[in-house]
């Protein structure tokens, strides 16, 4: 659906690849390294590009929610970590932020 986020879906290999590509951006912003960084679930929102909302397990029963923007292919720009939420738990809903 254009405009609204999709339903939450289990993470795929593509989702993990997207999370891996912005991991260093998150580590820089949070000033810490994540030994565990496993995508668990995601939602997708079509805009002028694609927003990915990804729930990531960072170990010790802690999770982060990532909002990653993927520009349209013709723009030839990299994925960017638009925003994120820390201190999340496994049961926390992956909502728009």
Contact map, one row per residue, 1 for C-alpha under 8 A:
1111110000000000000000000000000000000000000011000000000000000000000000000000000000000000000000000
1111100000000000000000000000000000000000000011100000000000000000000000000000000000000000000000000
1111100000000000000000000000000000000000000011100000000000000000000000000000000000000000000000000
1111110000000000000000000000000000000000000011000000000000000000000000000000000000000000000000000
1111111000000000000000000000000000000000001111000000000000000000000000000000000000000000000000010
1001111100000000000000000000000000000000001110000000000000000000000000000000000000000000000000000
0000111110000000000000000000000000000000001100000000000000000000000000000000000000000000000000000
0000011111000000000000000000000000000000111000000000000000000000000000000000000000000000000001000
0000001111100000000000000000000000000000111000000000000000000000000000000000000000000000000000000
0000000111110000000000000000000000000001110000000000000000000000000000000000000000000000000000000
0000000011111111000000000000000000000011110000000000010000000000000000000000000000000000000000000
0000000001111111000000000000000000000010000000000000000000000000000000000000000000000000000000000
0000000000111111100000000000000000000000000000000000000000000000000000000000000000000000000000000
0000000000111111110000000000000000000000000000000000000000000000000000000000000000000000000000000
0000000000111111111000000000000000000010010000000000010000000000000000000000000000000000000000000
0000000000111111111100000000000000000110000000000000000000000000000000000000000000000000000000000
0000000000001111111110000000000000000000000000000000000000000000000000000000000000000000000000000
0000000000000111111111000000000000000000000000000000000000000000000100000000001000000000000000000
0000000000000011111111100000000000001010000000000000010100000000010000000000000000000000000000000
0000000000000001111111110000000000001000000000000000000000000000000000000000000000000000000000000
0000000000000000111111110000000000000000000000000000000000000000000000000000001000000000000000000
0000000000000000011111111100000000000000000000000000000000000000000100000000001110000000000000000
0000000000000000001111111110000000001000000000000000000000000000000000000000000000000000000000000
0000000000000000000111111111000000000000000000000000000000000000000000000000000000000000000000000
0000000000000000000001111111100000000000000000000000000000000000000000000000000010000000000000000
0000000000000000000001111111110000000000000000000000000000000000000000000000000010000000000000000
0000000000000000000000111111111111000000000000000000000000000000000000000000000000000000000000000
0000000000000000000000011111111100000000000000000000000000000000000000000000000000000000000000000
0000000000000000000000001111111000000000000000000000000000000000000000000000000000000000000000000
0000000000000000000000000111111100000000000000000000000000000000000000000000000000000000000000000
0000000000000000000000000011111110000000000000000000000000000000000000000000000000000000000000000
0000000000000000000000000011011111000000000000000000000000000000000000000000000000000000000000000
0000000000000000000000000010001111100000000000000000000000000000000000000000000000000000000000000
0000000000000000000000000010000111111000000000000000000001000000000000000000000000000000000000000
0000000000000000000000000000000011111000000000000000000001100000000000000000000000000000000000000
0000000000000000000000000000000001111100000000000000000011100000000000000000000000000000000000000
0000000000000000001100100000000001111110000000000000000111100000000000000000000000000000000000000
0000000000000001000000000000000000011111000000000000000111000000000000000000000000000000000000000
0000000000110011001000000000000000001111110000000000011110000000000000000000000000000000000000000
0000000001100000000000000000000000000111110000000000011110000000000000000000000000000000000000000
0000000111100000000000000000000000000011111000000000011100000000000000000000000000000000000000000
0000000111100010000000000000000000000011111100000001111000000000000000000000000000000000000001000
0000111110000000000000000000000000000000111110000001110000000000000000000000000000000000000001000
0000111000000000000000000000000000000000011111000111100000000000000000000000000000000000000000000
1111110000000000000000000000000000000000001111100111000000000000000000000000000000000000000000000
1111100000000000000000000000000000000000000111111110000000000000000000000000000000000000000000000
0110000000000000000000000000000000000000000011111110000000000000000000000000000000000000000000000
0000000000000000000000000000000000000000000001111100000000000000000000110000000000000000000000000
0000000000000000000000000000000000000000000001111110000000000000000011110000000000000000000000000
0000000000000000000000000000000000000000000111111111000000000000000011110000000000000000000000000
0000000000000000000000000000000000000000000111101111100000000000001111000000000000000000000000000
0000000000000000000000000000000000000000011110000111110000000000011111000000000000000000000000000
0000000000000000000000000000000000000000011100000011111000000000111100000000000000000000000001110
0000000000100010001000000000000000000011111000000001111100000000111100000000000000000000000001000
0000000000000000000000000000000000000011110000000000111110000011110000000000000000000000000001000
0000000000000000001000000000000000001111100000000000011111000011110000000000000000000000000000000
0000000000000000000000000000000000011111000000000000001111101111000000000000000000000000000000000
0000000000000000000000000000000001111100000000000000000111111111000000000000000000000000000000000
0000000000000000000000000000000000111000000000000000000011111110000000000000000000000000000000000
0000000000000000000000000000000000000000000000000000000001111100000000000000000000000000000000000
0000000000000000000000000000000000000000000000000000000011111110000000000000000000000000110000000
0000000000000000000000000000000000000000000000000000000011111111000000000000000000000011110000000
0000000000000000000000000000000000000000000000000000001111101111100000000000000000000111110000000
0000000000000000000000000000000000000000000000000000001111000111110000000000000000011111000000000
0000000000000000000000000000000000000000000000000000111100000011111000000000000000011101000001000
0000000000000000001000000000000000000000000000000001111100000001111100000000000011111000000000000
0000000000000000000000000000000000000000000000000011110000000000111110000000000011110000000000001
0000000000000000010001000000000000000000000000000011110000000000011111000000001111100000000000000
0000000000000000000000000000000000000000000000001111000000000000001111100000001111000000000000000
0000000000000000000000000000000000000000000000001111000000000000000111110000011100000000000000000
0000000000000000000000000000000000000000000000011100000000000000000011111011111000000000000000000
0000000000000000000000000000000000000000000000011100000000000000000001111111000000000000000000000
0000000000000000000000000000000000000000000000000000000000000000000000111111100000000000000000000
0000000000000000000000000000000000000000000000000000000000000000000000011111000000000000000000000
0000000000000000000000000000000000000000000000000000000000000000000000111111100000000000000000000
0000000000000000000000000000000000000000000000000000000000000000000000111111110000000000000000000
0000000000000000000000000000000000000000000000000000000000000000000000101011111000000000000000000
0000000000000000000000000000000000000000000000000000000000000000000001100001111100000000000000000
0000000000000000010011000000000000000000000000000000000000000000000111100000111110000000000000000
0000000000000000000001000000000000000000000000000000000000000000000111000000011111000000000000000
0000000000000000000001001100000000000000000000000000000000000000011110000000001111110000000000000
0000000000000000000000000000000000000000000000000000000000000000011110000000000111110000000000000
0000000000000000000000000000000000000000000000000000000000000000011100000000000011111000000000000
0000000000000000000000000000000000000000000000000000000000000001111000000000000011111100000000000
0000000000000000000000000000000000000000000000000000000000000001110000000000000000111111000000000
0000000000000000000000000000000000000000000000000000000000000011100000000000000000011111000000000
0000000000000000000000000000000000000000000000000000000000000111000000000000000000001111100000000
0000000000000000000000000000000000000000000000000000000000000111100000000000000000001111110100000
0000000000000000000000000000000000000000000000000000000000001110000000000000000000000011111100000
0000000000000000000000000000000000000000000000000000000000001110000000000000000000000001111100000
0000000000000000000000000000000000000000000000000000000000000000000000000000000000000000111110000
0000000000000000000000000000000000000000000000000000000000000000000000000000000000000001111111000
0000000000000000000000000000000000000000000000000000000000000000000000000000000000000000001111100
0000000100000000000000000000000000000000011000000000111000000000100000000000000000000000000111110
0000000000000000000000000000000000000000000000000000100000000000000000000000000000000000000011111
0000100000000000000000000000000000000000000000000000100000000000000000000000000000000000000001111
0000000000000000000000000000000000000000000000000000000000000000001000000000000000000000000000111
